[in-house]
């Protein structure tokens, strides 16, 4: 069975041991494709001694026959001699990899059209039943050589570094490094992410010491956000994605001290994370407690503030200030706890716990009737928030 199929393909193609072996990769288990190919070729060479058959002579290079025939070596028509060059390719890649700190890697490859077309012709001759693709063999064998050269491990699921082989060109792509932590925002003039017109943000303050040590590019993923003028006085979770790190071993305690030296942002709980935690952080929707200083248009007293007890089940249409970038929806949210303290005839402090997604500023103003009930509506006069803080995140 193997003999007939091997004769069939070798009559039309000159193949190296790797490519001959992978035509039958599902057979003769426990061998590499190169070993499998050498065994098949040797068997056919013995048969060639007994009688002539129409295998292309180049497929017997290196063999000495009793009748004195020796054949010239010719480049493999299926891989173009690529497997013979693998040790040299591995050493070349090793030099390039010295730029990066990594523990695991993965090999990915792409080949010229002429090699893929040759592969299609071979598969057509012998079928796909036992065949292993050029891509699979190349990636595995190059990976084994790089493991030997570097002492690092191949990992297709979670590599630190991806090696792209594209028709002879090599590109190294470090995979993102993820850092999880919690932050407090102590400034009322600081956006969470980078924003035009603001020299700093929570993102830039946190990212700066990481980028100084690791490389270029980052993305900041926070669990929700607070407005620029709102402080966050409880710990909000976040993940920093460092896009192309050259270094992956970091002194997180030292970095935490540098970030906390800004006095605008404090962080804690820094640790390495994974891509899955970005999704987990984004999906969190805990209740939040707020403290808001409210100023009213008219005079108030304790009796008037009692009306706020009806501030429970809220219908809130997307606020006008974010309508351009958010879908126009009506959200239903609950205020779960509420208390207040009268400060003066026109000011009071409101502390409340609400479900995630409730816009607190609009809960105070009413947003031209888009939030109902609202503080303004219940008091019967215009009210506006002067200062707003997130004081508790109920994780």
N, C-alpha and C positions, 0 to 999 in steps of 0.2 A: 504493500500500500504506500509506504513512505518512499520506497525506491522508485515506483512508477511516477509518483507526483514530482519527486525531485528531478528525475530525468526530463519530465515535461517542461519544467520551468528552466532547467539549465540548458536546454536546447535553444532557448530564445534569449536568455539573459546571462551575463557574467555577474556572479554574486560573490560578495565576501562571506566569510564564515558567519558573521552576525546576521546578515540579511538572509542567508540560506537557512540558518537556524530558526529565525523568527517566522519563516513560512510554516514551521511545524512546532510553534512554541507551546501548544497544548499537549504535545506528545513528548516522550522521553523526559519525564519530570525529574526535578532535582539537578538539572543542568542549566548553565547559562546558554543563551542563544548562540554565542560564539562556540562553546563546547559542542552544542548540538549540531551546528553546521560542520564542524571539523569531523565529527563522527560520521555524518551522512556522506560527506565528500570522500572520506577515506574508504568507506564501504563501496562507493561507486568506483573509486580508483581500482580497488581489487577486482571488481567486475570488469573494468576496462581492460585489465591484464588478460582476462579470459577471452573476451571477444569485443569487437568494435561496436560502438553505438554512437548515435549522432549528438553527443553533448559537445557544446562549444569547447574547443581545446583549452581556452584561457581559464576555464574552470578547474583545470588540473595543474595550475602553476604550483611549483614547489615539489611536485611529485616526481620520483625517478622510476621509470618503468624498465622492465627487463629488455625490451626491444630498443632501449636507448632514447626514447622520446622525452624531451623536456620542453615545457611551454612557457612562453613569456607571460609576465604578470600584466593584467589590465585593470584599470579602475572599475570598481563595482558600479553597475548601471542603476542600482536601486538607491544607494546612499551617496554615491559620488566619492567614495573613499573616506567618508566622514568618520566612521568608527575607528579607522586606523589613526586618525588625527586626534582622537579623544584625549589622550594623555597631555598632548601639547595644549589643547583647548582648556583643559582643567587647570594647568599651570598658569595660563594667561588670565583666566578668570580669578584665580587665587590672588594674583597681584592687584587686580582691580578691587577685590573685596577688602583689602587692607585698609581702605578708607573708612569702613564701617565697623561698628561694634555690633556683633550679632551672635546668637547661639544656634539658631535654626535657619534653614533656607529651603527654597523650592526652585526647581528648574522648570521653565516653560519654554517652548520652542515653536518656531515657524520655519517652513522650508520652501525652497523655490518651486515654482509650478512644474518644472520638468521632472523633479523628483516625485512629486505627488502624482503626476500622470504616469510615470513608470510604475509606481506602487499600484495604481488602478489596473494596469495591464497585467501585473503579476497576480493580483487577486483574481482577476478574470480567468487566468490560466488554472490556478489551483483551488480557487474558492476561499471563503473567509473562515472556514471551519476551524483551522488550526493557526490562523495567521495572527501575528501581533504587529501593530502599526509601527512605522518608523518613529513617529513621535513618542510613543510609549517607551520603546527600547532606548532611544536616544536620551530621554529625560532620566530614565532610571540609571543607565550606565554612566552618564556624566555625573549624576548625583552621587553615585558610589565613589567615583574618582575624587570629587570635591570633598566628600567626607574624609577620605584618606589624606588628602592634601592639607586640609584645614583643621581636622579634628572636631568639626561641627556636625550637627545632625540634620538630615533632611526631614522636612515636616510639611506635608501638603495642606494640612488643616490650618495651622497657625504659624506661618514662617515669619521670622524677623526681616528676611531679605529675599526678594524674588529675583532670579537670574533669568533674563529674557534672551534667548538665542534666536536671532532673526536672520536666517540665510548668511551666517558668518559674522554678523554684527552682534555685539554683546551690550546689553543695557542692564544695569543693576537698579532695582527699585526697592529702597527700604520701606517696609510697611509701617503704618502709623504706630506711634507709642501713645498709650492712653493713660492719663493720670486722673484719678478720682479724688475729690475732696469736698469740703463744705466751706462756704464763705459767709461773712457778714459784710454788709455795705454800710459804712458809717458816714458817708457824705451825701448831701442833698444836691450835688451838682455833678453827678457821675452816672453815665449810662452803663448798662450791663455789658453790652457789646460795643465794638468800635463804631463811632458815629461822627459824621462830618461836623466840624465846629467844636469838637471836644478833644482836647489833647490827650486825655486819658479815659480809660473805662475799666470796669472790673476785669474784663477780658485782658486788656493790655497790661495791667498791673500784675495779674497772675501769670500771664504768658511770658513776660520779659525775662525773668531769670531762667526759665526752662529753655527758651530759644537761644539764650546766651551760651548754654552748655551743649545743646543737642543739634541744632541745625536750623532749617528754614521752614516756615509755614505752619499755621495752626488753625484749628477751629474750636470754638468754645460752645459747649452744650450745657445749658443750665436747666434746672427744673423750674420752668416758668421764668418770670422776670418781674422786677419792680420798675416803676417809672423813674426817670432821671432824678426827680426831686423827692423821691421816697426812699427812706432808709430801710434796710433790712437788718433787724436787730436779733434775729434768730438765725440758725445755721441752715443755709440753702445748699442742697447738693448740686454738684456740677462735674462734668468730665471735660478735660482738656485733651484734644486730639492733636498731637504733634505729627505733622504730615511726613516729613522726610528726615527722621533723626539719624545722625551719624553716631551718636552716643546713646546708649540705653541704660547705663548704670548711673544713677543720680543720687546725691545726698539730699533726700527729701526734707530732712530736718533743717538743713542749712537753707534750702530754698524757702521753706515755710518762714524762717526768721527774716529773710530778705523781703518777702511779700508783706509780712506783718509790720515791717518798718515803714511802710507807706503811710500808715495811720488813716488811710481812707478805706482800706479793705483788710479784713483779717481772715485767715484760713486755718483749717485744722484737718486732721485725718487724711493727709496726703498718702496715697498708695498707688501702685500700678494697677491698671484695670484692663478690661478688654472691650472690644467693639460692642458686645451685647449689652454692656452697662450704659452705653449711650442711649440705647432704646429704652432701657429700664428707667433711667433718669427722666427721659422725655415723657414717659407714660405715667409717672407719678402725679396724682391729683389730690393731695392732702388738703384738709381744711386749713385755713389760716386765720389768725387773730390779728386785728389791727387796732391801732390807737390813732384817732384823728382829732385834731383841734378844729372846731367848727365855728365860723362867725356867721351871725344872722343879720338880716336887714333890719328887723325890728327887735324890740326888747322881748326877752324871754324870762320865764321863771320856772320853778320846779313843777308847778301844775301843768304848764304848757308842755314841758318835756315828757310828761307821763304819756303823751300821745305816741311816743316812739316805741311803746310796747307793741304796737301793731306792725312794727317792722320785722316781719317774719318770712312770709312766702313772697319772693320777689320775681316779677317778670321784667326782664331787661333786654331791650333791643340793642343790637350792636351800637356802641357809643359813636356819636358823630366824629369824635377826634381820631378814631381808628377805622372809620367806615371805608376809607380808601384801600386799606390793606387787609381787611377782615370781611368774611361773608356776612351779609345782612341777615341776621337770625334773631329770633326771640329766645332768650335763655331763661330757664326757670331755676332759681337758686334759693337756698334757705339761709337765713340768719339764725344761727343756733343759740347764741348767747349774746346778751346786750346789757350794757350798763353805761351810765353817764355821770358826769360831775359838772355842776354849774360853776363857772369861773367868774363870769361878770354878767351884766345885763344883756350882753350881745355875744357872749362866747361861752362854749361849753366843750368838754372833752368827752368823746364817745369811744368806748372800747367794745368791740364786737368780734364774734367768731362766725365765719361764714364758709360756705362750701367753695371749693376751687372754681375759679372762673367768674366770680362776682366782681364787677368793677366798682370800687369803693367810692371814688370821686363822684361818679354818676349816681351812686346810691344817695349821696348827700345833696347834689344839685338837682336831681331829677332829669337832667339832660333833655330839657324841653319836652318833657312828658314821655320820653322813651324808657325811663325806669319808673316802675310803679309797684308798690308804694315807694316813696322816697322821704328823706328827712325834710326837704323843702315842702313837699306836698302835705305831710302830716302836720308840720308846724304852721302851715298856712302862710309862709313867708319865704323869701329867697334865703338860701343858706349856701355857704361855700367852704370847702376844706382849706385851711391855712397850712397845716402840717400833717403829714401822714406817715406812719411807720408800720412796718410788718413786725409784730412783737412775738409771734409764735407760729411755727410751722408744725402742724400735727402729723408728723411722720410716724 
